[in-house]
């Protein structure tokens, strides 16, 4: 399970004692804010309401370490807070030099987009790519969207794969990587894909495309107000090779 690997690598990466400043399992994003010697950082993870069975968890005394330890839990609330905590640690250490977009990497013709992300789909089509869009949540389907059940059949044909970081949370990432053997690029993207590139070494993921939040206080206010763009203007997009 990918989250188990990320959990182990995140725990080893912690080099100082962090203060847990704030956290919330919320819509549209779950977040964890920590503070260390260099200041604050925020880790995000998309909240997936369709995955929630019961609003229960086993946290006893919330802490950064307890959140991370639950990252590979079968409980979606624990998994989401766990990944947000891993991302918070990652963002604390991550340095972003220049702003980049994942679309710039795609030279291949046959591209899978896992998770219906309209701006990415449009950009690929504008580049005349043959795009296959897969989505698990029926509420996000459109006329050209394919059920994620077809990933198993079609992914072996793809030359490049762009995957929403939510695949970590719904635990489909392992199958996606295993079926995408032909793909020259497998790009994990979105706010949920904030983990350090070295955490993914040896997994098959080739690039991470996410955003580093620069103005945490402003982003937090917007996130608490339920904005999907809660960190847009306060962040910098990046693409990093694994």
BELSUL-V313602 format. One record per run of one state. SS is the DSSP state (~ for helix, > for strand, _ for the rest). FROM is the first residue (numbers start at 1). TO is the last residue. If there is no record, write none. Layout:
ss=SS from=FROM to=TO
ss=SS from=FROM to=TO
This chain:
ss=_ from=1 to=1
ss=~ from=2 to=13
ss=_ from=14 to=18
ss=> from=19 to=24
ss=_ from=25 to=28
ss=> from=29 to=36
ss=_ from=37 to=38
ss=> from=39 to=46
ss=_ from=47 to=48
ss=~ from=49 to=51
ss=_ from=52 to=63
ss=~ from=64 to=69
ss=_ from=70 to=75
ss=~ from=76 to=93
ss=_ from=94 to=101
ss=~ from=102 to=105
ss=_ from=106 to=109
ss=> from=110 to=114
ss=_ from=115 to=117
ss=~ from=118 to=126
ss=_ from=127 to=129
ss=> from=130 to=135
ss=_ from=136 to=137
ss=~ from=138 to=140
ss=_ from=141 to=144
ss=> from=145 to=147
ss=~ from=148 to=157
ss=_ from=158 to=159
ss=> from=160 to=164
ss=_ from=165 to=165
ss=~ from=166 to=169
ss=_ from=170 to=172
ss=~ from=173 to=179
ss=_ from=180 to=184
ss=> from=185 to=189
ss=_ from=190 to=190
ss=~ from=191 to=193
ss=_ from=194 to=196
ss=~ from=197 to=200
ss=_ from=201 to=206
ss=> from=207 to=213
ss=_ from=214 to=215
ss=~ from=216 to=224
ss=_ from=225 to=234
ss=> from=235 to=241
ss=_ from=242 to=242
